[in-house]
Amino acid sequence: MIKYAQQYLRSAVAVIAQYDGVLPLSAFLKQYFKANPKFGSKDRKNISHLCYTFFRAGNGVNTSSVEEKIKASVFICETNADDWGLLVDEQWRNNWNADIEAKWRFVASVFPGSDPANLFPWNQELSSGIDAVPFAVSHLVQPDLFLRIRPERSRKVFEKLSAAKIPFRQVSGNCLALPNASKIDEVLNIDTEVVIQDLSSQRVGDVLKLCIDDSKLTKTVWDCCAASGGKSILAFDLIKNIQLTVSDVRASILRNLQDRFERAGIKNYHSFVADLAGELKVPPTSYRIVICDAPCSGSGTWGRTPEQLHFFTKDKIDSYSALQKKITTNVIPYIEENGYFLYITCSVFKKENEEIVSHLLESKKLELVRSELLKGYEEKADSMFVALFRRSNA
């Protein structure tokens, strides 16, 4: 590392110069290293780390030099200098410690105008209840990897993790937090024994439980924006006598879901392709519960994809909000009377959250049961918004 630190820095500067934000950074790095096979696995790891660190902290460092931003970002994000201290001079190393606020003060003394408040440029758009500075600073740290243990699988999961000496923290009865780089797919059966599901996403289940009664009647559930199917599997695990329907705008997603549902033991379900923002061609039925994990900015997950802090533009918030209004308006007619509508985003923007709640209430067809901002940034997790409505008889 001593020999190669400066080379890693130069390579990271070259990567950042080429990266335009069109692809996720992870996908771009994969392509970049494939085109440059001279880099070994350790090289790829260290260069990628510098790039991600730049995107985490770079907005807060007031200099036009990418190289200096990388150095300052590593100084801010890393608790200990270790080998990365070779990138900076003795004055920086003497100020390298675990005190984030002190390190920001030092960076501001070198680059006046540097400020952690600038890490997240859209503070005026935040949902009510989010503390802007702690939220911004949370992007400096990679969130944990969270697992949800499937029903009746706890004992085997604990045994396998312990045998493999993989560290974990039990957040709740069936929720585990692990270091993000944990190789759990080599130890556990994904989707069969555990589901990779963020802490806040798991807590959506607490709201979903409000829809569930003790009757033995079949509960019809439509996951209308199914995507990767995490909420569908959650509903399957929570609701007895479920009759599940899933839809997505992309046929490829539904094909992927078929494989995932097979691993999860979900066999009897319906699926169809639908553009919920357009003219709907939904089977002529109604559902007891409609789950809408809406397409959104994903701004509550940018601790995992910090490149969005540099390439996201404010106009996209309005675009997502308009899309969400179309989708939610179009699916309301398919909710049974006294049935439930569960609206979810992984956004921290009020136009995608509270404003959609107001829009839905204006229809006079829904009554708000509960809404909640899940502030995962306080727990090394994603932040989400969830609102549960009941369809009125009016």
Summary of the structure (lengths in Angstrom):
residues: 394
radius of gyration: 22.9
end to end distance: 68.7
largest distance: 72.8
contacts: 1242
relative contact order: 0.11
helix: 46%
strand: 18%
